[in-house]
Amino acid sequence: MIGQNIIKPSLSPWSSPIWIVPKKIDASGEKKWRIVIDYRKLNDITIGEIYPIPNIVEILDQLGNSKYFSTLDLASGFHQIKMSPQDACKTAFSVPQGHFEFTRMPFGLKNAPATFQRLMNNVLTGLQGERCFVYLDDIVVYSHDLNSHIQNLTAVFQKLRSFNLKLQPDKCEFLRKEVGYLGHIITENGLKPDPNKVKSVQEFPVPKCPKDIKSFLGLISYYRRFIPEFSKLSKPLSSLLKKNVSFVWTNEQQLAFETLKDKLTSAPVLIYPDFTKSFNLTCDASNYAISAILSQGPVGKDHPVAYASRTLNKCEINYSTTEKELLAIVWGCKTFRPYLFGRKFMIITDHRPLKWLFNHTDPSSKLQRWRLQLQEFEYEIVYRKGKLNSAADALSRYPVNPAYPADPDTELIDLGPLDISPFNAEVGDFSPLNIPSPMNLPDPLIPEEILSPSPEVLNENPNIERENELQPSANQVPGTQSLPLDSPDTYSKFLKVPRTVTYDTVISEFNDSLLKTQNKVLVIPTSLDLDESIPYVQEILSNSPDSESFMNSERTLHSYKPLLVADKTYYFLFIKVHHFDNCTYSDIFESLKNLRNHLMSLNEAIHKISITDFKNPFDKHTYIKIYNMLAHLFHNTSIQIQVYRNKIYYPSPSEVQKILRENHDIPIAGHLGANRMFNKIREQYFWKNMRTEIEDYVKRCNSCQTNKALRKINRAPMQITSTSTAPFERMSLDIVGPLPESGTAKIKYILTLQDDLTKYSIAYPIRSTTAEETSDCLIHFISLFGIPKTILTDQGTNFTAELFKETCKFLKIKQLWSSPYHPQTQGALERSHSTLKEYLKSYISENQDNWPKYVYTAMLAYNTSIHSTTNFTPYELIFGHKPILPNSIYEPNTNASYPDYIKMLQHRLKCTRDKAVEFIKKSKESSKAYYDARTRPVSYHAGDYVYLKNHLRMRKALSPVWKGPYKIIKVNGRNSVTLLINRRHVSHHFDEIKLAHRRDTVS
């Protein structure tokens, strides 16, 4: 390694343990050794690098319809990356020959996968998505024809060569029409599932004895909640487990066997992997085989993704139990590496020593070698009792082509009829059974102690799920029928009722929402604080016209309140004070008893009621006992109970953010709005302040803030500007165009000037919007009407150029600029542009190239018509008299002497202009009142971050609506701010920005 410049002598204060372990003997027969560095302590204090690992599903989707594939594998990929000099010291280790550190990236470092993925992305920039894809060290080159495939391979090789990266030829495959990649089979016809994912289940041997049936049902029943009508389908098999029943395998059993295998290896049991969620790897080993199941979801309620199992060879059969269990883990990680590498996952095992095995101070060479293989993964080992791990256990005991068949003479233990349950099958005619203990085949979702029921055990296990119980039939609830209803400790009697009870026809169960029932009487156990209750309570209340009075009415613990909604009566049963409080059995029993007495006292008999379950994680009660209560209270009545068990999961605080991301950020979530996202999530989850958290999450989503237009536009209140008192005191300038090019002069624009007081307007057809041409027009205007005190323009380059600024400075004109993209600042001039364009459209020729000759007549028409703001014509306010036009019918009075005419003109100008000022002020106030009625004022402060409207998005339909966020440097008055954009200070109006709600600090 020194000769290959992989390591070098070191003076580092760091040192990680080193192990030298033998490699397996290869074809050369030479004994070789491998160095293993234990970097676990270093990884514990290493900050994880957040670098995206490619989404396997997206890669596979884009490989469709290609005909040729080649897969490439880098030789010792990690060793091809140089270590950063300042970090190389942390990789140091000591041997008798000295102290050394790695100059190239070693295996086992926490951030090695992310670093390697970044390298490959940089190396293959420009080729990914077009000619190849790379997932860590797995490269696939694809094409539609042979010639392009050769070109693609050449391009990839050139890239690798330019970065001096080397391939391992014996692990590469070239010019294949079908190739395995990332756990899938890629073909020219699309993707095929890897047959190895389900082979272990599909080739499960046909049972030869009752013990084989038990093992098979152990595998199947682990996922029974995903298989519709499981009890019905498994009945032909479970019937062979009864006492005094001969084992006879008929077509009926074979059909049930094949059907259950098909159900277990197809949706909804076998799901597609979701690479936004973590994986579980459940491993197990028997005397002659090992198995692994890849799944996703909470442990105990996880969905399988793929199965795998194999027999042990002659050497492996001699391993110790611990070594076999560890071999199952190593083999499972290798088998499902495309799913597990580069992301943290959970290893579930029923062998407790594995939790501390890796801390062993003197491990064997075999263990050291396996340490090396597992060091590239990030995982957590979780212990699960063997009887709860029956799925992997069954595969390990019955692998594909097992080496040793089961012993047909093994003594059997009768399980009783597995399919008997009053909630998913008809009640059979059976006598109570004595279930022996220990059980060989427990229901994997039920704690093993429960399978040998006793009052003490039931009291010690408060979280048993009702739906997985094995129950015989009886005609009543034993030991409770004669209990008095009003006894204060009656409810406590139910705590000692065994599991071997049934509820005859009193209770039936539906795995559906209560709101979908057609029944007319519905009961909802809830809390006194209805505002915090589960979502469908709010939905019911929102549909009732009496909801307000209902919410304001008095409520007490153990009481009930009816609410009529449409043709249904909802009984709200108050079993606790706060929704997130614990609930006691006493509270539940008292509430149910009061409701029962009320229903029995009604004149109109009630024959059926629908009720929701009482289950949530804040109520630490056992569901079986509540069923006992219901059966006891209603067994001698005419009322039947329908229990609707629509599962609502209460996530922990650490799970909430993941749920929010999965229901908002990922592509299939679609960045829904808060209301739609709330309605979607509440079907499966509920937690305290859920709506508020969802609204806050959506409000702070950067993508939503950037890409969604505001439904309610943020607009600052209109600011009334000062009104000029003399003509040409303040002028507005703007550009119209570009318009169709006209004549040899190639005129395309119009420069317009408008007086603030009189609204008198002048227009100049111009060729370009240069500062020079704009300045010439301004000087021409001044030659006619004099120098204005102030001019207002937008921030066009012709108005912000140095030449135009110097012209204004020389003429002592104060120059003002409006905010970008805020034409309201020059509202009157903008409206005159509309009038000008409408005029030109009415007179220009068909090819639209003669418009310049109509510009001046357009201005005459505009200036000689009464303006709606001043109630005078602009011409009259400038010149003091009405204009003489060809259609005028009155001649002007010319009899006055010169002094009288001057006096009369001055008086007329003063009167008309004073009135114009008055009218303008009233018009501004009226416009402000109308405008402000639709505003949503927002206050901004220096240091806030805001988004800015993206006006360039009009060029591209899918461009973001907003840009940013940008930091506010200064608030300019009441309607604009100065933003820091690309190190420049830019002023923008309030209407162009919106406040940014950030999840993380913007750098």
Secondary structure, 3 states (H helix, E strand, C coil): CCCCCCEEECCCCCCECEEEEECCCCCCCCCCEEEEECCHHHHHCCCCCCCCCCCHHHHHHHCCCCCEEEEEEECCHHHHCECCHHHHHHHCEEECCEEEEECECCCCCCCHHHHHHHHHHHHCCCCECCCEEEECCEEEEEECCHHHHHHHHHHHHHHHHHCCCCECHHHCEEEECEEEECCEEEECCEEEECCHHHHHHHCCCCCCCHHHHHHHHHHHHHCHHHCCCHHHHHHHHHHHHCCCCCCCCCHHHHHHHHHHHHHHCCCCCCCCCCCCCCCEEEEEECCCEEEEEEEECCCCCCEEEEEEEEECCHHHHCCCHHHHHHHHHHHHHHHCHHHHCCCEEEEEECCCCHHHHCCCCCCCHHHHHHHHHHCCCEEEEEECCHHHCHHHHHHHHCCCCCCCCCCCCCCCCCCCCCCCCCCCCCCCCCCCCCCCCCCCCCCCCCCHHHHCCCHHHHHHCCCCCHHHCCCCCCCCCCCCCCCCCCCCCHHHHHHHCCCCCCCCCCEEEECCCHHHCCCCEEEEEEECCHHHCCHHHHHHHHCCCCHHHHHHCCCCCCCEEEEEECCEEEEEEEEECCCCCCCCHHHHHHHHHHHHHHHHHCCCCCCEEEEECCCCCCCCCCHHHHHHHHHHHHCCCCCEEEEECCCCECCCHHHHHHHHHHCCCCCCCCCCCHHHHHHHHCCCECCCCHHHHHHHHHHCCHHHHHHCCCCCCCCCCCCCCCCCCCCCCEEEEEEECCCCCECCCCECEEEEEEECCCCCEEEEEECCCCHHHHHHHHHHHHHHHCCCCEEEECCCHHHHCHHHHHHHHHCCCEEEECCCCCHHHHHHHHHHHHHHHHHHHHHCCCCCCCHHHHHHHHHHHHHCCCCCCCCCCHHHHHHCCCCCCCCCCCCCCCCCCHHHHHHHHHHHHHHHHHHHHHHHHHHHHHHHHHHHCCCCCCCCCCCCEEEEECHHHHHCCCCCCEEEEEEEEEEECCCEEEEEECCEEEEEEHHHEEECCCCCCCC
